């Protein structure tokens, strides 16, 4: 596999070898499709799908900016996933995977410019996208230029069903809310306040809570939205408390999380009502302090939650490369699995065929049994609930429940374009 940075230079290196698993753990979702993780299954090139020329993949993600830590997790997972899915060869169906990294710094304008540059150079596959606002700008670009777009940690529900060329390798907000609902019990008639940022990510969470817990379960849903740039979060914690909620759903992303939890603790919110939030990366665990033991967590992922051979391959691959598995490691790993499958079972040159190969595909990912829903490209996947145990600098997540993909399935959408 060759890799290029944002400059025009690149270095050639092979994908680090990781523990390889029997191909039978990965299931093909379409009749006649080869199984992911079996790179080179077509012994003579790719059967007329572009000879043996390299497949260019552009990773547009937050290498810098407020979500840089998430971008790093995604990248480490992607590298491990590509090594796993290609059996350490860096090739899919005889094609070298050439990866070019572009830093969008969380800025949609920079992301669009980077994607246009990549597409102009002939890149047929774009992946990455840490930020939801960025993803919503890249998705239309993918359809307009007919390139395969596999979004990463961006959780906005707006990506599901947006067009025939857009997929996601992570979860979406609706799946978060369904997971939270499993912790809340009967919410009928109860007052739920969503505390989040005034961003695409935050607005998607508010909409999802209103749909799932409000329309679906009879809760009265209100919200408190803070500017993403806000430094002093005390006024927003006070607003939450003044609403006297029965339940507080906190959806937060970025470096201001410690200040948020300090404010919620100081204003007595955590001690006076039930607070549910998503379990973020490992670096965030100590930041909850004493409040951590009082918070209920929905979990997209934490190391060890999947408890399956593919997750072990991911953990081993990331560790061998000197990285640290974390919250969004599976998003990168799964993206690499999807890209390899799209090339092997679809085409090395035709994004329409790549997309068709992904639709309906069932496979074993780091989180467990996953499936790309054909009708709208939602990624159906397991979710988890957890609690933090221990105090001081080293609290650890403890699994409460593992929800299968069918228990947290978002409603299907008609494909928009």
Secondary structure as GFF3:
##gff-version 3
##sequence-region A 1 417
A	DSSP	beta_strand	2	4	.	.	.	ID=ss1
A	DSSP	beta_strand	10	12	.	.	.	ID=ss2
A	DSSP	three_ten_helix	23	25	.	.	.	ID=ss3
A	DSSP	beta_strand	55	61	.	.	.	ID=ss4
A	DSSP	alpha_helix	68	85	.	.	.	ID=ss5
A	DSSP	beta_strand	91	92	.	.	.	ID=ss6
A	DSSP	beta_strand	95	103	.	.	.	ID=ss7
A	DSSP	alpha_helix	108	120	.	.	.	ID=ss8
A	DSSP	beta_strand	125	128	.	.	.	ID=ss9
A	DSSP	alpha_helix	132	145	.	.	.	ID=ss10
A	DSSP	beta_strand	148	151	.	.	.	ID=ss11
A	DSSP	three_ten_helix	157	159	.	.	.	ID=ss12
A	DSSP	beta_strand	166	168	.	.	.	ID=ss13
A	DSSP	alpha_helix	173	184	.	.	.	ID=ss14
A	DSSP	beta_strand	191	197	.	.	.	ID=ss15
A	DSSP	alpha_helix	200	209	.	.	.	ID=ss16
A	DSSP	pi_helix	210	215	.	.	.	ID=ss17
A	DSSP	beta_strand	220	226	.	.	.	ID=ss18
A	DSSP	alpha_helix	234	242	.	.	.	ID=ss19
A	DSSP	beta_strand	247	251	.	.	.	ID=ss20
A	DSSP	alpha_helix	257	266	.	.	.	ID=ss21
A	DSSP	alpha_helix	269	272	.	.	.	ID=ss22
A	DSSP	beta_strand	274	278	.	.	.	ID=ss23
A	DSSP	three_ten_helix	282	294	.	.	.	ID=ss24
A	DSSP	beta_strand	296	299	.	.	.	ID=ss25
A	DSSP	alpha_helix	309	320	.	.	.	ID=ss26
A	DSSP	alpha_helix	329	345	.	.	.	ID=ss27
A	DSSP	alpha_helix	351	358	.	.	.	ID=ss28
A	DSSP	beta_strand	362	365	.	.	.	ID=ss29
A	DSSP	beta_strand	368	372	.	.	.	ID=ss30
A	DSSP	beta_strand	379	380	.	.	.	ID=ss31
A	DSSP	beta_strand	383	389	.	.	.	ID=ss32
A	DSSP	beta_strand	396	403	.	.	.	ID=ss33
A	DSSP	three_ten_helix	405	408	.	.	.	ID=ss34
###
